[in-house]
């Protein structure tokens, strides 16, 4: 420098040049569609240059080389998302040294990939069942990789689960995929329909307690829908998926080991003889998916058979004489002399007899059961 007097002096200063670098940020992220992604954080700030606090500008673009339209975002060190990107988007942080405005350096591009889990569908091997039956639930459509599962109604946490619903239930499954994104399946509804064992009756459409003559068999029992009988119904609702068996017991309410061998139809020809003092109960079992339901019970009993006593007013008559026969009161009578029915009255006359004759009466009671007795009239 030269002052006013023309005298000079000198001095020096050194200006250093330091490369200005953009710094670094966190890396690529795959985020779940519809969710707000995690922030892009600074792992190292911009440095070098003048050393002054740099100016930042976050930018996004739909092209990895930023050849598309660039959108300026925040001017912060880190970038926090305020909205959810609609598709895969690329981000970078621009840095500017205040001493060199308009000259920019950029961090490496960070890729934020939108991930939509594959749509899944819940399935069931059966959609209508009787209470207590097992249903196998599964799903289709899941993506590859390691997935976790959570079924609704606490049904389980595996891909395939077994449930035993007692009421109508709709099941869904939430799958968390390898990218830690959740997807909920469509619902699969399982209807629970009570299994009805149907009803049975005898050939006369009788139910409940049925009286037979001792030593006779009930015969045909029906449950196929004729008369007032009914097939089993409910459960899966498919008739050929209901099977039958028949049971009998001589001890009321004790059906242990009571199956009638080989009888698996809707009807039964019951040939067991019913005897006085030993009632027999019969029922039909309807089975659907391993669940059993029972028909009404038929009770067969046999009162004691009529036990008549035939009498004659005179035990002995003269040749050509007659006497009066007698017996107790019943519904009907048939008197025979061994070869011919002589009367259907309670107390008939024998008519003229010339040889000793045995008269036999067959009586029928109100239940239609019969009994016999004989009396011999001598001739002297």
VOVEX-940972 format. One line per field, with one value per residue (C-alpha): residue in three letters; chain; x negated, y negated, z. Coordinates in Angstrom, 2 decimals. Each point is the difference from the previous one (the first is absolute). Layout:
BEGIN
r	c(ALA  ...)
c	c(A  ...)
px	c(X  ...)
py	c(Y  ...)
pz	c(Z  ...)
//
This chain:
BEGIN
r	c(UNK  UNK  UNK  UNK  UNK  UNK  UNK  UNK  UNK  UNK  UNK  UNK  UNK  UNK  UNK  UNK  UNK  UNK  UNK  UNK  UNK  UNK  UNK  UNK  UNK  UNK  UNK  UNK  UNK  UNK  UNK  UNK  UNK  UNK  UNK  UNK  UNK  UNK  UNK  UNK  UNK  UNK  UNK  UNK  UNK  UNK  UNK  UNK  UNK  UNK  UNK  UNK  UNK  UNK  UNK  UNK  UNK  UNK  UNK  UNK  UNK  UNK  UNK  UNK  UNK  UNK  UNK  UNK  UNK  UNK  UNK  UNK  UNK  UNK  UNK  UNK  UNK  UNK  UNK  UNK  UNK  UNK  UNK  UNK  UNK  UNK  UNK  UNK  UNK  UNK  UNK  UNK  UNK  UNK  UNK  UNK  UNK  UNK  UNK  UNK  UNK  UNK  UNK  UNK  UNK  UNK  UNK  UNK  UNK  UNK  UNK  UNK  UNK  UNK  UNK  UNK  UNK  UNK  UNK  UNK  UNK  UNK  UNK  UNK  UNK  UNK  UNK  UNK  UNK  UNK  UNK  UNK  UNK  UNK  UNK  UNK  UNK  UNK  UNK  UNK  UNK  UNK  UNK  UNK  UNK  UNK  UNK  UNK  UNK  UNK  UNK  UNK  UNK  UNK  UNK  UNK  UNK  UNK  UNK  UNK  UNK  UNK  UNK  UNK  UNK  UNK  UNK  UNK  UNK  UNK  UNK  UNK  UNK  UNK  UNK  UNK  UNK  UNK  UNK  UNK  UNK  UNK  UNK  UNK  UNK  UNK  UNK  UNK  UNK  UNK  UNK  UNK  UNK  UNK  UNK  UNK  UNK  UNK  UNK  UNK  UNK  UNK  UNK  UNK  UNK  UNK  UNK  UNK  UNK  UNK  UNK  UNK  UNK  UNK  UNK  UNK  UNK  UNK  UNK  UNK  UNK  UNK  UNK  UNK  UNK  UNK  UNK  UNK  UNK  UNK  UNK  UNK  UNK  UNK  UNK  UNK  UNK  UNK  UNK  UNK  UNK  UNK  UNK  UNK  UNK  UNK  UNK  UNK  UNK  UNK  UNK  UNK  UNK  UNK  UNK  UNK  UNK  UNK  UNK  UNK  UNK  UNK  UNK  UNK  UNK  UNK  UNK  UNK  UNK  UNK  UNK  UNK  UNK  UNK  UNK  UNK  UNK  UNK  UNK  UNK  UNK  UNK  UNK  UNK  UNK  UNK  UNK  UNK  UNK  UNK  UNK  UNK  UNK  UNK  UNK  UNK  UNK  UNK  UNK  UNK  UNK  UNK  UNK  UNK  UNK  UNK  UNK  UNK  UNK  UNK  UNK  UNK  UNK  UNK  UNK  UNK  UNK  UNK  UNK  UNK  UNK  UNK  UNK  UNK  UNK  UNK  UNK  UNK  UNK  UNK  UNK  UNK  UNK  UNK  UNK  UNK  UNK  UNK  UNK  UNK  UNK  UNK  UNK  UNK  UNK  UNK  UNK  UNK  UNK  UNK  UNK  UNK  UNK  UNK  UNK  UNK  UNK  UNK  UNK  UNK  UNK  UNK  UNK  UNK  UNK  UNK  UNK  UNK  UNK  UNK  UNK  UNK  UNK  UNK  UNK  UNK  UNK  UNK  UNK  UNK)
c	c(A  A  A  A  A  A  A  A  A  A  A  A  A  A  A  A  A  A  A  A  A  A  A  A  A  A  A  A  A  A  A  A  A  A  A  A  A  A  A  A  A  A  A  A  A  A  A  A  A  A  A  A  A  A  A  A  A  A  A  A  A  A  A  A  A  A  A  A  A  A  A  A  A  A  A  A  A  A  A  A  A  A  A  A  A  A  A  A  A  A  A  A  A  A  A  A  A  A  A  A  A  A  A  A  A  A  A  A  A  A  A  A  A  A  A  A  A  A  A  A  A  A  A  A  A  A  A  A  A  A  A  A  A  A  A  A  A  A  A  A  A  A  A  A  A  A  A  A  A  A  A  A  A  A  A  A  A  A  A  A  A  A  A  A  A  A  A  A  A  A  A  A  A  A  A  A  A  A  A  A  A  A  A  A  A  A  A  A  A  A  A  A  A  A  A  A  A  A  A  A  A  A  A  A  A  A  A  A  A  A  A  A  A  A  A  A  A  A  A  A  A  A  A  A  A  A  A  A  A  A  A  A  A  A  A  A  A  A  A  A  A  A  A  A  A  A  A  A  A  A  A  A  A  A  A  A  A  A  A  A  A  A  A  A  A  A  A  A  A  A  A  A  A  A  A  A  A  A  A  A  A  A  A  A  A  A  A  A  A  A  A  A  A  A  A  A  A  A  A  A  A  A  A  A  A  A  A  A  A  A  A  A  A  A  A  A  A  A  A  A  A  A  A  A  A  A  A  A  A  A  A  A  A  A  A  A  A  A  A  A  A  A  A  A  A  A  A  A  A  A  A  A  A  A  A  A  A  A  A  A  A  A  A  A  A  A  A  A  A  A  A  A  A  A  A  A  A  A  A  A)
px	c(0.00  -1.17  0.97  0.44  -3.66  -0.88  -1.28  0.85  0.60  1.02  2.00  1.32  3.03  0.52  3.46  0.32  2.25  1.82  2.18  3.67  1.65  3.71  -0.13  1.95  3.52  1.79  0.58  2.76  3.34  2.93  3.17  3.52  2.52  2.15  -2.37  -2.21  -3.64  -2.75  -2.01  -3.17  -2.67  -3.35  -2.91  -2.52  0.64  -1.50  -3.59  -3.00  0.22  0.00  1.04  3.05  3.37  1.18  3.34  2.03  2.79  1.67  1.26  2.07  0.45  1.70  -3.17  -3.07  -2.25  2.23  0.67  3.69  1.69  -1.85  2.05  -1.58  0.92  -1.28  -3.22  -0.88  -2.91  2.33  3.13  3.24  2.92  3.18  1.90  -0.21  -1.64  2.33  -2.66  -3.70  -1.80  -3.65  -1.42  -3.24  -1.28  -1.56  -2.63  -1.27  -2.97  1.18  -3.25  0.64  3.71  1.48  -2.58  1.51  -1.11  2.38  0.18  0.44  3.54  2.22  2.73  3.30  1.90  3.75  1.02  3.53  0.37  1.62  3.76  1.00  3.19  1.07  1.38  1.88  0.49  3.58  2.28  3.03  -0.45  1.78  -1.14  -3.27  -1.15  -3.54  -0.71  -3.39  -0.88  -2.80  -0.79  -1.16  -1.90  -2.70  -3.38  -3.26  -2.39  0.50  3.54  1.80  3.71  2.68  3.54  3.02  2.05  -3.29  0.08  -3.79  -3.31  -0.90  0.94  2.29  2.18  2.83  3.03  3.16  2.53  3.14  1.71  -0.10  -3.48  -1.86  -3.75  -2.75  -3.77  -2.60  -3.28  -3.18  -2.34  -3.78  0.04  1.88  3.13  3.45  2.81  3.41  1.80  3.56  2.32  1.15  3.30  0.76  3.65  0.85  3.26  1.37  0.15  3.50  0.25  3.42  2.90  1.08  3.29  1.48  2.09  3.11  -1.59  -0.22  -2.69  -0.82  1.01  1.38  1.65  -0.33  1.20  -2.67  -2.10  0.52  -2.46  0.50  -0.70  -0.62  -1.19  -0.15  -2.02  -0.14  2.57  3.12  2.82  -1.22  -3.57  -2.93  -3.51  -2.93  -0.62  -2.17  -3.77  -1.59  3.46  -0.93  2.22  -2.57  -2.50  2.23  -0.40  2.13  -0.19  2.61  -0.25  2.04  -0.14  1.99  -1.28  1.45  -2.59  -2.87  -1.14  -3.48  -0.86  3.54  -0.58  2.06  -2.53  0.31  2.96  -1.06  3.12  2.60  2.53  -0.26  1.82  -0.16  0.45  -0.81  2.84  1.42  0.93  1.98  -2.13  -2.89  0.59  -2.30  -0.98  -1.07  -1.45  -1.83  -3.31  -0.77  -3.69  -1.42  -3.73  -0.43  2.73  2.96  3.65  2.79  3.56  2.87  0.08  2.60  0.80  1.42  1.69  2.13  2.72  0.85  2.02  3.64  0.32  3.62  1.62  2.66  2.89  3.11  3.16  0.23  -3.17  2.03  3.21  2.26  -0.33  1.60  -0.14  -1.62  -1.58  -1.11  -3.64  -1.53  -3.13  -1.01  0.63  -2.20  0.35  0.87  0.44  -0.28  1.27  -1.01  0.90  -3.29  1.18  2.52  0.46  3.29  0.40  -1.50  2.02  -1.35  2.33  1.35  1.95  -1.79  3.02  0.77  -3.02  -0.20  -3.69  -2.43  -1.14  -2.77  0.97  -2.76  0.50  -2.37  0.46  -1.34  -0.62  0.13  -3.63  0.80  -1.90  1.41  0.14  1.65  1.59  1.85  2.73  1.21  3.64  0.55  3.03  1.48)
py	c(0.00  -3.66  -2.70  -3.76  -0.65  2.49  2.57  3.74  3.07  3.65  2.82  3.48  2.26  3.61  1.25  3.79  2.04  3.01  2.33  -0.37  3.47  0.78  2.39  3.24  1.16  3.20  2.58  1.48  0.85  2.19  -1.32  1.39  -1.50  -2.55  -0.31  -3.02  1.00  -0.43  -3.24  -0.28  -0.88  -1.65  2.30  -2.78  -3.69  -1.89  -1.03  -1.77  -3.18  -3.14  1.83  -2.21  1.61  1.44  -0.52  3.21  0.86  3.42  1.02  2.84  1.41  2.95  0.78  1.39  -2.33  -2.96  -0.52  -0.50  -2.84  -0.78  -1.07  -2.10  1.13  -1.14  -1.89  2.07  2.28  3.02  0.55  0.98  1.08  -2.00  1.99  3.54  0.37  1.55  2.08  0.75  -3.37  -1.12  -2.52  -1.95  -2.84  -2.98  -2.06  -3.49  -1.88  -3.55  -1.34  1.60  -0.46  1.88  2.77  3.23  3.39  2.95  3.03  3.42  0.64  1.86  2.25  0.26  2.96  0.26  3.59  1.31  3.53  2.59  0.26  3.12  2.02  2.00  3.46  2.71  3.64  -0.23  -3.02  1.63  2.40  1.32  -1.37  1.56  1.10  -0.85  -2.46  -0.41  -3.64  -1.05  -2.76  -0.55  -2.78  -0.80  -1.28  1.90  -0.34  0.28  -0.83  -0.07  0.62  -1.09  1.35  -1.79  1.51  1.28  2.80  0.33  -1.38  2.43  0.04  3.01  0.21  2.21  -1.58  1.40  -2.84  0.15  -3.00  -1.62  -1.52  -1.98  0.54  -2.25  0.35  -2.76  0.83  -1.91  0.53  0.00  -3.82  -0.26  -1.21  1.20  1.15  1.20  2.69  -0.02  1.66  3.60  0.70  3.32  0.66  2.25  1.89  2.31  3.65  1.46  3.75  0.17  2.06  3.65  1.85  3.48  1.24  -1.49  -3.46  0.48  -1.59  -0.08  3.14  2.76  3.08  3.34  3.47  1.91  2.09  -2.20  -2.27  -3.71  0.52  -2.93  -3.25  -2.98  -3.19  -0.83  -2.78  2.10  -0.59  -2.31  1.35  -2.11  0.51  -1.62  -3.59  -3.05  0.12  -0.33  0.05  2.77  3.07  2.55  -1.33  1.17  3.66  2.13  2.80  1.49  0.78  2.04  0.41  1.70  -2.56  -3.45  -2.73  2.49  0.15  1.39  2.74  -0.20  -0.14  2.43  1.69  -0.70  -2.37  -3.23  -1.01  -2.65  2.77  3.16  3.34  0.73  3.74  0.34  1.62  -2.17  1.91  -0.87  -1.72  -0.92  -3.29  -0.96  -3.54  -0.72  -3.14  -1.03  -1.89  -2.52  -0.84  -2.93  -0.86  2.17  -1.84  2.09  -0.92  2.28  0.66  0.37  3.27  2.72  2.11  3.45  1.83  3.13  0.27  3.49  2.06  0.76  2.98  1.22  2.87  1.95  1.45  2.12  -0.28  3.83  2.03  3.13  0.26  2.82  1.14  -2.65  -2.55  -3.43  -2.48  -3.62  -0.91  -3.11  -2.15  -3.41  -3.31  -0.81  -1.85  3.04  3.78  3.05  3.39  3.22  3.65  1.08  0.00  -2.79  -3.48  0.28  -3.56  -3.46  -0.77  -0.28  2.62  2.27  3.27  3.13  1.34  3.72  2.16  3.77  0.57  -1.65  -3.20  -2.51  -3.58  -2.59  -3.75  -2.54  -3.50  -3.30  -2.95  -3.74  0.03  2.73  2.65  3.52  2.73  3.44  2.33  3.32  1.83  3.61  1.01  3.71  2.06  2.61)
pz	c(0.00  -0.46  2.41  -0.66  0.52  -2.70  2.43  -0.56  2.15  -0.76  1.66  -1.21  0.72  -1.12  -1.18  0.21  -2.32  1.58  -2.04  0.95  0.40  0.33  2.97  0.25  0.89  0.98  -2.70  -2.12  1.59  -1.02  1.60  0.20  -2.37  1.77  2.96  0.74  -0.64  2.54  -0.21  -2.06  2.56  -0.36  0.78  -0.73  -0.71  -2.91  0.72  -1.49  -2.01  2.06  3.10  0.30  0.80  -3.34  -1.63  -0.52  -2.38  -0.14  -3.39  -1.45  -3.49  -1.62  -1.99  1.67  -2.04  0.83  -3.68  0.70  1.82  3.22  2.99  2.72  3.50  3.39  0.77  3.07  0.81  0.10  -2.03  1.73  -2.18  0.43  -2.62  -1.33  -3.41  -2.51  -1.72  0.04  0.37  0.07  2.46  0.44  2.14  -1.73  1.85  -0.80  1.50  0.83  -1.41  -3.36  -0.69  -2.90  0.20  1.34  1.15  0.59  2.22  -1.55  -1.22  2.49  -1.36  1.84  -1.47  0.42  0.88  -0.28  1.44  -2.21  0.46  1.93  0.26  3.03  -0.81  1.88  -0.91  1.30  0.29  1.65  2.91  3.09  3.37  1.12  -3.46  -1.11  -2.82  -1.68  -0.72  -2.35  -2.48  -3.55  -1.75  2.57  -1.15  0.30  2.89  3.72  1.01  3.32  0.51  2.45  -0.45  1.38  2.84  1.50  -2.55  -0.19  -1.22  -2.77  -3.65  0.44  3.10  1.23  1.64  1.59  -0.13  2.11  -1.62  -3.43  -0.32  -2.66  0.05  -1.37  0.16  0.23  -1.70  0.74  -2.93  -0.36  -0.36  3.32  -1.76  1.04  -2.24  1.16  -1.92  -1.15  2.51  -0.22  1.73  1.67  0.84  2.93  -0.40  2.68  -1.05  0.40  0.47  -1.64  1.34  -0.14  0.38  -0.41  -2.92  1.58  0.28  3.75  2.15  3.69  1.94  -2.21  1.48  -1.76  0.74  1.86  -2.36  -3.07  -1.84  -0.75  -3.70  -2.33  1.57  -2.36  0.04  -3.70  0.00  -0.48  2.46  2.73  -0.11  -1.20  -1.28  1.78  -1.09  0.66  0.35  -3.43  -1.52  -2.44  0.46  -1.16  2.53  2.86  0.92  2.30  2.50  2.35  3.68  2.47  3.76  2.76  2.53  -0.49  -0.74  -0.16  -3.61  0.59  -2.53  -1.31  -3.77  -2.07  -2.26  -3.71  0.27  -1.73  -1.92  0.67  0.83  2.08  -0.07  3.73  0.50  3.70  1.94  2.76  3.14  3.08  2.65  -2.33  -1.82  -2.86  -1.06  -3.59  -1.58  -3.17  -0.03  -2.76  -0.52  -1.98  0.03  3.09  1.93  1.20  0.45  1.16  -1.05  2.41  1.94  -0.47  3.06  -0.68  2.85  0.27  2.64  1.25  -2.47  0.87  2.32  -0.33  1.91  -1.89  2.06  -0.57  2.10  0.01  -0.20  -0.95  -2.06  -1.16  -3.63  -2.23  2.81  0.00  2.36  0.07  -0.47  1.59  0.17  1.42  -1.76  -2.99  -3.27  -2.12  0.24  -2.21  1.33  -1.74  0.56  -1.52  -3.58  -0.34  1.38  1.82  1.30  0.33  3.12  3.51  1.51  -2.78  0.24  -1.06  -1.83  0.19  0.64  0.07  0.78  2.31  -1.69  0.75  -0.72  -0.54  0.15  -1.54  1.42  -1.29  2.31  -0.74  -1.20  -2.53  1.91  0.36  2.61  0.06  2.52  -0.24  1.93  -0.50  0.31  0.68  -1.13  2.36)
//
